C-alpha cells in the first residue's frame, strides 16, 4: 500500500491558518503597520475564526502514520462496500 501525499486542501488550510495568525501577531505587536479600525479588526477576527474552524473540522492527517492509517481505513471501507455489493 502506497502512503498518500498531503492533499491540496490540507496545504491551503495550513497556509491560511498561518497567514491569519501572522496577521493577528502583526496587529498585536506592530499595529501601526496595518490599517486598524472596527471593520478591519472585525474582518480579521472573523477570518481567523473561519479558517480555524475549517482547519479543525477537516481531518488533517499530517504525519506519515496518520496518512497510512487513513489509507488503510479507506481500503477497509472499500472492501466492505465490495462485500455488501456481492451479497
N, C-alpha and C positions, 0 to 999 in steps of 0.2 A: 504494500500500500504506500502510495506516494504522499509525503507531507505537503499539504497545501500552503500556498504563499499567503501573505496578508492581502485582504481584499481592498479594492479602491475605496470602498465606503469606510473601512477602518482607518485608512490613512487620512482621508478627508476629515473624518470626525476628530482624529488626533490633532491635525493641523488647526482646525477651527477652535478646538479647545485651547491649544497653546496660544493662538492669536488673541482669543478673548481674555485669557489670563495675563498675557503681555499687556494688553490694553488696560486691564484692571490695575496692574502693577504701575504702569506709567501714570495713570490718573491719580494713583495714590501717592507715589513718591515724587513725581515731576509733573504736577497738574498744569504748569504753565506751557508745556509742550503741545497740549491738545486742547481743542475747544471744550469749554465747560458750560454748564447750564443744566437746567432741569431736563430739557428734552434730550440732550446728549447723554447725560448721566442715566436717564431712564432707558434710552435705547441701548446703552452699553450693558446695563444690568439685565435687561430683557434678553439681549443676545447671549450673554454669558449663561443665563438660566436655561435658555432653549438649547444651546449647544451642550451644556452639562446633562440635561435630561435626555437629549438624543443619544449622547455617548453612553450614558448609564443604561438606557433602555436596550440598546443593541448589545449582543453578546460579542465582545471584543476579545477574541482569542489571540493574545499577543505572544504567548510563549509557545515553543515547539510542542511541548507536552499537551497544552490545551488544543492546539491545532490538530494534533494526532488524535486526541480524544474526540474532537468534533467529526473528523473524517471517519473514525470508527463508528460513531453514533449514526452518521448518515448511511454507512454501509449496513449497519444492523436494521435501520428503518427501511432501506431498500429491499433487504431480504424479507422483512415482514410483509411488505406490500406484495412482493412476488409470491410468497406463501399464501397470502389471502386471496390473490387472484387465481391461484391454481385450485383452490377449494371449490 
